[in-house]
Amino acid sequence: MRRPMVAGNWKMHGTCDSVADLVEDLANQVFPSGVDVAVFPTSLHLGFVVECLEDLPVSVGAQNCAHEAGPGALTGEISPAQLVDAGCKLVLVGHSERRQIMGESNELLVRKFAAAQASGLTPVLCIGETLEQRDAGKTLEVVGQQLDSVIEELGIGAFVNAVIAYEPVWAIGTGLTASPQQAQEVHAAIRAQLAKENSEVAQGVRLLYGGSVKAANAAELFGMPDIDGGLIGGASLNADEFGAIVRAAGN
Ligand code: 13P
């Protein structure tokens, strides 16, 4: 049985005041014990959030890390080892906003994934297709390549301590959600691709869905056999809404 996980990606949101309010509101949520909960604030707020959530069963992760374990001369970057030092347990690798807007390639992301694991962080590998790719019938090909780039370089063993988030780019921040059937189809394909290498690893790895998940649609998505939780953007900025999504994963 895979333990569900619900994670909030706060993206480039929050001020010192609003983040303090959000963590205070999170502390008032009832989280079911059977769900792993995590939040990903900006790097600027990581230390503060780690401190505030110390006594709660909520892990803190970073949205990005350097492609080298560090330390070193890499102006503006934060090493995975520094993230561990700050209390982080997880790191997002390859969010579509970084792939598309910052131009991060599969090659670079494999290095980030490896550096994160080498430092003791659990990478959350984000993969997903654009609307054009879906319309061209290339969804499974694109997602398969994004996954393969890690398997080929690091081997299937890299997924023993990793999480995968399937986030169709067209569903992110648009209010358009993949239907539970659409999401399940891709999740099943991801698990089948992993199973070709090692079925035990494939059965153990958690596959989260991301893209306009809200309290209103979470239960239906999480009810699918290969959807093990969610990576939540906008809705994670509201503690009540996020709490309701976490509880949906616990049912
Ligand atoms: P939204 O939930 O705002 O669509 O964002 C999803 C996402 O990108 C999480 O990483």
Residues whose N, C-alpha, C, O or C-beta is under 5 A from the ligand:
A	BS01	13P	N9 A171 I172 G173 T174 G210 G211 S212 V213 L231 I232 G233 G234 A235
